[in-house]
Amino acid sequence: MMNLLNKFKLDNKLDNKKIYLIILVFIILVFLDFTFVIGRQLQNIKNIQPKIIKLKKDLDTLNRDLAKIQELKNKQAGANQKPASKAKKIISDSETVSLLQDISEVANIDGVQIMQIRSSKETRSIQEGLSMDKFTPLIITLDLVSNYHRFGKFINDLENSQTFIAVQSFRINSQQSDYIKQRISLVLKTYVSK
């Protein structure tokens, strides 16, 4: 029995040495793992973090730019649809007097003085591709006194009105008495439905 007890003590000392050796090897492995593997991974994470922040900023910028592009496309689509829905109106024969009054009002708003206004129906056999059956050209002749800028605004307002009106011709003459204002002979053309 003594023999067995001595052997157990000897084995116990060997087991303690083995346990200490295993613990020492484990600590060395953890140290090496942390130094070479986990340490490098943590360093890589620290190096990647600024790149991640930059990519997030780039994505935010990209999303804002895409939203702006979409907004511009929507505006452009809306702008393309507006002129199509705003078709020019052709007046009837009974609305001729009303058209002349509208022209007079636009001239007053734009600061253009109308000296005389005349309208006459054109009787040409060829009428610029329009059917003779449906439309008759109406020529409106105006004698005006104005400066260049107000005259330009007047023309712009007439051509952008709801009624179809086109400038056929105009002639500008200077005045001896007032060199700022000119005498203008303007010929407008529109069509009247029958």
Residue, then its C-alpha position, 0 to 999 in steps of 0.5 A: m500500500m505504501n508503494l501505491l501511495n508513493k506512486f500516487k504522490l509522484d503521479n500527483k507531482l507530475d500531474n501538477k507539473k503537467i497542469y502548470l505546463i498546460i496553463l503556461v502553454f495556454i497563456i503563451l498561445v493567448f499572448l501570441d494570438f492577441t499579439f499576432v492575430i487579434g492585434r492585427q485584426l483590431q489594427n485593421i478595424k481601426n484602419i477601415q473605420p475612416k474608410i467606412i465613414k468616408l463611404k457613408k458620406d459618399l453614399d449620403t452625397l450620392n443619395r442627395d444627388l440622386a434626389k436632386i436629379q429625380e427632382l429635376k427630371n420631374k420639373q422637366a417633365g412638368a415643364n414639357q407638359k405645360p406648353a402642350s396643355k396651353a394650346k393657343k386659342i383661335i378666336s371666332d368672328s364675334e370675338t374680334v372686338s374683344l381681341l382688339q380691346d385685349i391688345s389695347e389693355v396689354a399696350n396700356i400695361d406695357g406703357v405703349q401708346i396706341m395712336q391708331i388700330r385697324s383690323s382687316k380680313e385677308t383674302r388670299s387664296i393660299q393661306e399658309g397650310l390652313s384650310m380656307d373652309k375653317f379659318t380666315p386670316l385677320i390682319i391687325t395694323l397698329d400705329l404706336v409710340s414707344n421706346y424699344h424696351r417697352f415695345g419688346k415687352f409688348i410684343n412678348d406679351l402678345e405672343n405669349s397670350q392665350t390667343f394666337i397672335a403672330v407679328q407679321s412685320f414692323r417698322i420703326n421710325s425715329q421722332q424729331s420731337d422726342y428721341i427716346k420714343q419712336r414711331i412704330s408701325l406694327v402688323l399682327k396676324t391672327y386667324v378667325s374661325k368661321 
